[in-house]
């Protein structure tokens, strides 16, 4: 029986098993033989392969697929503090989400990606690109970004939230079929989600969708941060309002721009409205009064709809049970259930007949 050895690695590591762990549960399988097979250098008997498939509890058709979904810019808060097991879970989760989206593509029509990728190497700064994207989206310079999930999804970016470690913020990538996707941590504050979504939008526009060559000397994370800051709070408009910024000003500014107080302070420094000394002082006072993770005032955010609605269309309009849908996609039922557990909501998608 021929199977894709990379898919076996995928399933084994998703189940949090080492080669030694898996070999110890399969009669007739040694760690050395499994290692050779996973390097593409050896073969396994059909009997052994069937035992592995049964133990890992993945459908046989999964091992004959090829899931790539290159995810290269995952945004971690403290990457060095993440264990290999947690990192692999996040990476494979992102790949599976992209795979499910691609599987749905044959039945539903996603909104067209309408944004224009722009290459920084053509002489544009991240902030200039952010201004252009705001104009392309029809957002006035003095307007905050309100329904940010809807804004991204209406421009063809599929956004998915899922529960994971607090050390992971988000990631953006193109699926194997070319669908632009942002995955973010469901458990963070709304202002942090807004910045993460804007940061990942910057990656899509400047680094991913255009398939640009990016020189090694560039710091793409800093570029995405600059894009996000300008996208959320245009410097040209806010510069004067941030002059001589005081701690007492932050609450009102946060309620209007729907961004964190810390990001407002950073924007004031970046656009030259306050000195570096004033910047340090405000950050110290912000931390002393509330702590960096416990800012007052919860800002509004809407919810992503496309992914959950596509799943519900398969269930309601196309009349799949969860078991049938898992079988059709070539995934275990527990994986489908993990990523398709949604709150109630609706969106506009069309079933392809």
C-alpha positions in Angstrom: 0.0 0.0 0.0 1.5 3.3 -1.1 1.1 6.2 1.3 2.7 9.7 1.5 5.3 9.4 4.2 5.0 13.2 4.9 1.4 12.6 5.7 2.4 9.9 8.2 4.7 12.4 9.9 1.9 14.9 9.9 -0.5 12.5 11.6 2.0 11.1 14.1 3.2 14.5 15.2 -0.4 15.9 15.4 -1.1 13.0 17.8 1.9 14.1 19.8 3.8 10.8 19.3 7.5 10.4 18.7 8.8 7.7 16.4 9.7 5.6 19.4 6.2 6.1 20.9 4.5 5.0 17.7 6.8 2.0 17.1 6.2 0.8 20.7 2.4 0.5 19.9 2.8 -1.3 16.6 3.8 -4.9 16.6 6.5 -5.6 14.0 7.5 -2.0 13.7 10.9 -0.7 14.8 11.9 2.9 15.4 14.7 2.5 12.9 12.4 1.2 10.1 9.9 4.0 10.8 12.7 6.6 10.7 13.9 5.3 7.3 10.3 5.3 6.0 9.7 8.9 7.2 12.9 10.0 5.4 11.6 8.4 2.1 14.4 5.8 2.2 12.5 2.7 3.2 9.3 0.8 2.8 6.7 -0.7 5.2 4.5 -3.8 4.7 0.8 -3.2 4.0 0.1 -5.0 7.3 2.2 -2.5 9.2 0.8 0.5 7.4 -2.7 -0.6 8.2 -1.8 -1.0 11.8 -0.3 2.5 11.9 -3.4 4.0 10.2 -5.7 2.4 12.6 -3.7 3.4 15.7 -3.3 7.1 14.6 -7.1 7.1 13.8 -6.8 9.0 10.6 -8.7 7.9 7.5 -6.7 5.9 4.9 -7.3 8.6 2.2 -5.6 11.2 4.4 -2.3 9.4 3.9 -2.6 9.6 0.1 -3.0 13.3 0.1 -0.4 16.0 0.2 -1.1 18.9 2.6 1.5 21.7 2.3 -0.1 25.0 3.2 3.3 26.8 3.8 3.0 28.7 7.0 6.2 30.7 7.5 5.3 33.8 9.5 3.5 32.6 12.6 3.6 35.4 15.2 4.6 34.2 18.7 5.0 36.4 21.7 7.9 34.4 23.2 8.9 31.8 20.7 11.8 30.6 22.8 9.4 29.7 25.6 7.2 27.4 23.5 7.8 23.7 23.7 8.2 21.7 20.4 5.0 19.9 21.1 3.0 23.1 21.4 4.7 24.6 18.4 3.9 21.6 16.2 0.3 21.6 17.4 0.0 25.3 16.3 1.7 24.6 13.0 -0.3 21.6 12.1 -3.5 23.3 13.3 -2.9 26.1 10.8 -2.2 23.6 8.0 -5.4 21.7 8.8 -7.5 24.9 8.8 -6.1 25.7 5.4 -6.8 22.2 4.2 -10.4 22.3 5.4 -10.9 25.7 3.6 -9.5 24.1 0.4 -11.8 21.1 0.7 -14.8 23.5 1.1 -13.8 25.3 -2.1 -15.3 22.6 -4.3 -18.7 23.3 -2.7 -18.8 27.0 -1.8 -17.7 30.2 -3.5 -15.4 32.3 -1.3 -15.4 36.1 -1.9 -12.8 37.2 -4.4 -9.5 38.5 -3.0 -9.7 42.2 -4.1 -6.6 43.8 -2.6 -3.6 44.7 -4.6 -0.3 43.2 -3.4 2.5 45.9 -3.3 6.2 45.2 -3.3 8.2 47.3 -0.9 11.2 46.9 -3.3 9.4 49.2 -5.7 10.1 52.0 -3.3 7.0 52.0 -1.1 7.1 52.1 2.7 4.8 50.0 4.8 2.9 53.1 5.9 2.4 54.3 2.4 1.1 50.8 1.5 -1.3 50.9 4.5 -2.7 54.3 3.3 -3.3 52.8 -0.1 -5.1 49.8 1.3 -7.3 52.0 3.4 -8.3 54.0 0.3 -8.8 50.8 -1.6 -11.2 49.6 1.1 -13.0 52.9 1.1 -12.0 54.0 4.6 -11.6 57.7 5.2 -8.4 59.0 6.9 -10.3 60.2 10.0 -12.3 56.9 10.4 -11.4 54.1 12.8 -11.5 50.5 11.6 -14.8 49.3 13.0 -16.0 45.9 11.6 -12.5 44.6 11.0 -13.4 40.9 10.5 -16.1 41.8 8.0 -13.8 44.3 6.3 -11.2 41.6 5.7 -13.7 38.9 4.7 -15.5 41.1 2.3 -12.1 41.6 0.5 -11.6 37.9 0.2 -9.5 37.0 3.3 -10.8 34.1 5.3 -10.3 34.6 9.0 -10.4 31.8 11.6 -10.2 32.0 15.4 -9.2 29.1 17.5 -8.2 28.3 21.1 -4.5 27.9 21.7 -1.6 28.9 23.9 -1.4 32.6 24.9 2.1 32.7 23.3 0.6 32.6 19.8 -1.0 35.7 18.3 -1.7 34.9 14.7 -0.5 33.8 11.2 -1.3 34.5 7.6 -0.8 32.3 4.5 -2.1 31.2 1.2 -3.6 27.7 1.2 -2.5 25.2 -1.4 -5.4 26.3 -3.6 -4.4 30.0 -3.2 -7.0 31.2 -0.6 -5.6 33.9 1.6 -6.2 33.0 5.3 -5.6 34.7 8.7 -5.7 32.5 11.8 -5.7 34.3 15.2 -5.9 33.4 18.9 -9.5 33.5 20.0 -8.6 34.2 23.6 -7.0 37.6 23.4 -8.4 41.1 24.1 -10.2 42.8 21.2 -7.7 45.5 20.8 -4.9 42.9 20.6 -6.9 41.0 18.0 -7.4 44.2 16.0 -3.6 44.8 15.9 -2.9 41.1 15.0 -5.4 41.2 12.2 -3.9 44.4 10.8 -0.4 43.0 11.2 -1.3 39.8 9.3 -3.1 41.9 6.6 0.2 43.7 6.1 1.9 40.3 5.6 -0.6 39.3 3.0 -0.4 42.5 1.0 3.4 43.1 1.3 4.9 39.6 1.6 2.5 36.8 0.7 -0.1 37.4 -2.0 2.3 38.9 -4.5 4.8 36.2 -4.3 7.5 38.8 -4.1 11.2 38.1 -3.5 12.1 39.5 -0.1 15.8 40.2 0.6 17.3 38.8 3.8 18.2 42.2 5.2 14.5 43.2 5.5 12.6 42.7 8.8 9.2 41.6 7.7 7.8 41.7 11.2 8.7 45.3 11.7 7.2 46.1 8.3 4.0 44.4 9.3 3.9 46.3 12.6 4.4 49.6 10.8 1.7 48.7 8.3 -0.7 47.8 11.2 0.0 51.1 13.1 -0.8 53.2 10.0 -3.8 51.1 9.0 -5.4 51.4 12.4 -4.4 55.1 13.1 -3.3 57.2 10.2 -0.3 59.2 11.4 -1.2 62.2 9.2 -4.6 62.5 10.8 -3.7 61.7 14.5 -0.4 63.6 14.7 -1.8 66.8 16.1 -4.2 65.2 18.5 -1.3 63.3 20.1 0.9 66.3 20.8 1.7 66.6 24.5 -0.1 63.3 25.1 -1.2 62.7 28.7 -2.2 59.5 30.5 -5.7 61.0 31.0 -6.1 61.3 27.2 -5.7 57.6 26.5 -9.2 56.4 27.4 -11.0 58.7 25.0 -8.5 57.9 22.2 -8.8 54.2 22.8 -12.6 54.3 22.6 -12.5 56.2 19.3 -9.7 54.4 17.5 -10.5 51.0 19.1 -6.8 50.3 19.7 -4.8 49.7 22.9 -3.4 52.5 25.0 0.1 51.1 24.5 -0.3 51.3 20.7 -1.5 54.9 21.0 1.6 55.9 23.0 3.8 54.1 20.4 2.0 55.9 17.5 2.6 59.3 19.3 6.3 58.6 19.5 6.5 57.3 15.9 4.8 60.3 14.4 6.9 62.7 16.5 4.1 64.0 18.7 6.0 63.2 21.9 9.7 62.8 22.8 11.4 59.5 23.6 11.5 60.6 27.3 7.8 61.3 27.3 7.2 57.9 25.6 9.2 56.1 28.3 7.3 58.0 31.0 3.9 57.2 29.7 4.7 53.5 29.3 6.0 53.4 32.9 2.8 55.1 34.1 0.6 52.8 32.0 2.3 49.7 33.4 2.2 51.1 37.0 -1.5 51.9 36.9 -3.0 49.0 35.0 -0.3 46.7 33.8 0.4 46.1 30.2 -2.2 43.3 29.8 -5.0 44.8 32.0 -5.8 48.1 30.3 -9.3 49.5 31.1 -12.0 49.8 28.5 -13.0 46.9 26.3 -13.2 47.9 22.7 -15.7 46.6 20.2 -14.9 43.9 17.7 -17.2 42.0 15.3 -16.8 38.2 14.5 -15.5 36.2 11.6 -18.3 34.6 9.6 -17.0 33.0 6.4 -15.5 29.8 7.7 -18.3 28.9 10.1 -20.9 29.7 7.5 -19.2 27.4 4.9 -19.3 24.6 7.5 -23.0 25.2 8.3 -23.8 25.3 4.6 -22.3 21.8 4.2 -24.3 20.7 7.2 -27.7 22.4 6.4 -27.8 23.0 2.7 -25.8 20.1 1.5 -27.0 17.8 4.3 -23.7 16.3 5.5 -23.5 14.9 8.9 -20.2 15.6 10.8 -19.1 12.0 10.2 -19.9 12.2 6.5 -18.1 15.6 6.2 -15.0 14.2 8.0 -15.0 11.2 5.7 -15.4 13.5 2.6 -12.5 15.6 3.7 -10.3 12.7 4.7 -10.0 13.8 8.3 -10.7 12.2 11.7 -13.9 13.4 13.2 -12.2 14.7 16.3 -10.1 17.1 14.1 -13.1 18.4 12.2 -15.0 18.9 15.5 -12.0 20.8 17.0 -11.9 23.4 14.3 -15.6 23.6 13.4 -17.0 24.4 16.9 -18.5 27.9 16.3 -20.8 30.4 18.0 -24.0 31.2 16.2 -23.7 33.5 13.2 -24.5 34.0 9.5 -22.7 35.3 6.4 -23.3 35.5 2.7 -21.8 32.6 0.8 -23.1 30.8 -2.3 -23.3 27.1 -2.7 -21.7 25.9 -5.9 -24.2 23.6 -7.7 
